[in-house]
Amino acid sequence: MSDVRHVLVLPDRDAAEEAAEALGERFDLDEVPRIVRDALAGEDDAEDAQWLVVLRDEQELLDPEALDAFVGEWDGWREEP
C-alpha cells in the first residue's frame, strides 16, 4: 500500500469547503478530504493564505487529470507530488 496524496490548492476557504464537499459527490472517496489553511511565507495578513484540500489515494484510483479539471472549476490547481 502506498501513501499517495493529492493536494488541491484553492484561493479561499469557501472554495475549499465547496470543493471538498463536491469531491465526495463526483469521485468515489473512502474518506472525507481534509481542509488545511496554508499561510503564504512572510505574510501576516489572514487574507494572504491558500487553502488546501488533501486527499489520500492509497489505491491510486484518482485520475490526476480529472482532479486538475475539477479543481480548475474553483480557480485552483493540483500540486504535483
Residue, then its C-alpha position, 0 to 999 in steps of 0.5 A: m500500500s502506498d501513501v499517495r496524496h493529492v493536494l488541491v490548492l484553492p484561493d479561499r476557504d469557501a472554495a475549499e469547503e465547496a470543493a471538498e464537499a463536491l469531491g465526495e459527490r463526483f469521485d468515489l472517496d473512502e474518506v472525507p478530504r481534509i481542509v488545511r489553511d496554508a499561510l503564504a511565507g512572510e505574510d501576516d495578513a489572514e487574507d494572504a493564505q491558500w487553502l488546501v484540500v488533501l486527499r489520500d489515494e492509497q489505491e491510486l484510483l484518482d485520475p490526476e487529470a480529472l482532479d486538475a479539471f475539477v479543481g480548475e472549476w474553483d480557480g485552483w490547481r493540483e500540486e504535483p507530488 
